Amino acid sequence: MILPDIEDVKKIRSKMGMTLKEFASKCDLDVSWINQVESGNIKEPSYLKMKKIFDMYEFEKYGRQK
């Protein structure tokens, strides 16, 4: 499975039209962690956290179409 690049996290959130708090809640991640990723303070996030973002995005993008 190919996960989005770390630089894409902010693009994904913007594309979904979510606030930082909404996005973090949907991904079940901490707001401050998402903020650090988006501002470039975290260069190599954990696979599991990035997978949470990807899974939530895929569900919102494709899961609702079914």
Secondary structure per residue as TSV (DSSP state, phi and psi in degrees):
chain	resnum	aa	ss	phi	psi
A	1	M	-	360.0	131.3
A	2	I	-	-97.7	123.7
A	3	L	-	-93.4	158.1
A	4	P	-	-65.5	154.5
A	5	D	-	-67.9	155.1
A	6	I	T	-59.4	-32.8
A	7	E	T	-67.6	-18.2
A	8	D	H	-84.1	-9.7
A	9	V	H	-59.4	-47.2
A	10	K	H	-66.3	-37.7
A	11	K	H	-63.6	-42.2
A	12	I	H	-62.5	-46.7
A	13	R	H	-62.9	-42.6
A	14	S	H	-64.3	-42.0
A	15	K	H	-61.2	-34.3
A	16	M	H	-82.3	-10.3
A	17	G	T	68.1	34.8
A	18	M	-	-107.4	149.2
A	19	T	-	-74.7	167.5
A	20	L	H	-58.5	-43.3
A	21	K	H	-65.9	-43.3
A	22	E	H	-62.6	-45.6
A	23	F	H	-62.2	-47.5
A	24	A	H	-61.1	-41.3
A	25	S	H	-63.5	-44.8
A	26	K	H	-62.9	-35.0
A	27	C	H	-86.6	-7.7
A	28	D	T	59.0	45.3
A	29	L	-	-126.8	164.1
A	30	D	-	-77.0	138.3
A	31	V	H	-57.6	-43.1
A	32	S	H	-65.5	-33.6
A	33	W	H	-66.6	-46.3
A	34	I	H	-59.3	-44.5
A	35	N	H	-60.7	-42.2
A	36	Q	H	-65.1	-37.9
A	37	V	H	-65.0	-47.7
A	38	E	H	-64.4	-32.6
A	39	S	T	-88.7	1.3
A	40	G	T	85.1	10.1
A	41	N	S	-77.1	-23.5
A	42	I	-	-109.7	114.5
A	43	K	S	-90.1	-32.2
A	44	E	S	-132.9	83.0
A	45	P	-	-71.0	161.8
A	46	S	-	-67.9	149.6
A	47	Y	H	-58.3	-43.7
A	48	L	H	-63.4	-38.9
A	49	K	H	-69.6	-41.3
A	50	M	H	-65.9	-34.6
A	51	K	H	-65.5	-37.0
A	52	K	H	-59.6	-42.9
A	53	I	H	-64.1	-48.3
A	54	F	H	-61.4	-45.3
A	55	D	H	-62.3	-43.3
A	56	M	H	-64.8	-43.2
A	57	Y	H	-62.5	-46.2
A	58	E	H	-62.1	-40.9
A	59	F	H	-64.1	-46.4
A	60	E	H	-64.8	-36.0
A	61	K	H	-77.1	-46.3
A	62	Y	H	-108.9	-33.1
A	63	G	G	-63.3	-33.7
A	64	R	G	-77.3	-14.2
A	65	Q	G	-78.5	-18.6
A	66	K	-	-77.8	360.0
